[in-house]
């Protein structure tokens, strides 16, 4: 247990010192996006462990992003106020949507939330001038200016904080209740668990962090479009989780890092990069049923076998 | 009145095409519990194969169309054997394989053809006038082909031995296995049907709407809506949902602008599903 915390501390220190050695703003930009997607993927998994398959998660990133960006642009709010506002709006919409959706189970929940995602994208389109419509919203006030490095520390801090909060949730009494509901809601009922409350609670937590990510992204990028929040974006979050390993808390973190960073290493092959991502996906699905998380364990076991007499 | 008749004709035309694509998708969904993300991509690529036969090989249009349908249907068993059978009824993994396939195919098409729209020549030209009704012959032919195919398929699924086996697997996997039904063979045949129908729709709609590398996404969305709205595992539900969605798509644009139409029809859809979570005519899924 001690050893694990030492590793985490070492990783955090390395990440905090990294900008001293990297001068390229592009690399910093990619790392910034990685931090944001890690939070989004981890919050996606938080809803999944409560037995719901949130294929509308991208929509909540979109709601957070657009609420915050429109408040800052049209009402003239400072990003420091509009980001909490966008997050709160996403969380509130999550609760309002989560209550009726808690009637649905399994595939039906996944499908209806997918339709919700598609519907929200169209609603944003139809707001016309206020949301920028199809061409996207431009000229959003930035949070910390135009240099990428200040954002690095800000996002690193928020990412670590969010991961810690979600980790504590999952390993608390609430997290155990979520897992119980996911395993069998009938048994959960019979021991007196309020299923609807806990499911909506999980959705609220997940949407809170999704909205936070969206709002931060809007004030970091300065430009947002609905393509970033469409159902393809949700599928991408799902990919991050499944490739990393859905069973483990580390899964989404590792999956996101690999899938965002590896195509960037081979950036010279720009237009072929979907092949690379597809290759990783197929490799993981066929050879690592538990996701990339299980790779070190598998390799250690293989090596151990070879050295055994 | 003229407007109304035009919208009704449009509704029938759109409905028949939607049902045609969604039928294959629904078969796979109910037999393998597979969310077939690559279905739209197969539809898209068959339009391009048809265009390849026409422009590069200079074949007759109907011959090119038939060849496309044959080739794409032959692709079905491979898909089933190598991509779906290893993960039978494992929702996440099959979804992921589907995403990988569609990423590969879509990137290939973009690399080969770019983002430009392309057009297939229409199969037939001209219009039919019948009293106050004016219908373009192309839509009529498309609708007739679609309708005839649907009739054949309904008969196949309800009367033939393999069709009944498909229904059995969809209703109860263990029961079907106990009766000695070869589930993998049934799913392979369903895959052939799904790919063939996607190819038929791709060829016909490619001539009607034009070809683009991302035209499959729209159709995939429609398939999903039809299957979930109609109720998983229900044929008549699928037809009913196809008519409803076709009607929404044909009538709403008369009153509203594009994105508002989409938003409103999604809203109506979500409301229906909240009131009837298992779809219009569906049954409870275990």
Interface residues (C-beta under 8 A of the other chain):
Chain A: X100 X101 X103 X104 X105 X106 X107 X108 X111 X112 X114 X115 X116 X118 X119 X122 X123 X125 X126 X133 X134 X232 X235 X238 X239 X242 X243 X246 X271 X272 X274 X275 X277 X278 X281 X282 X284 X285 X286 X289
Chain B: X33 X37 X86 X87 X91 X92 X93 X95 X96 X97 X99 X100 X101 X103 X104 X106 X107 X110 X111 X217 X221 X224 X225 X228 X232 X257 X259 X260 X262 X263 X266 X267 X269 X270 X273 X274 X277 X278 X285
